[in-house]
């Protein structure tokens, strides 16, 4: 019973932490309209840096 509770607490904490990091990292791009795919990630990064985002991470839409 205690192990199940521990797994539940760890799962909730993981989801909370990942959700918080996602909210900080993702922002709507003003110019980029395509998907940020693995094979085209450099284009996403370049456009987002040109928009003034220091991390180079942005999204064409917020889902």
Secondary structure, 3 states (H helix, E strand, C coil): CHHHHHHHHHHHHHHHHHHHHHHHHCCECCCCCCCCCHHHHHHHHHHHHHCCCCCCCCECCCC
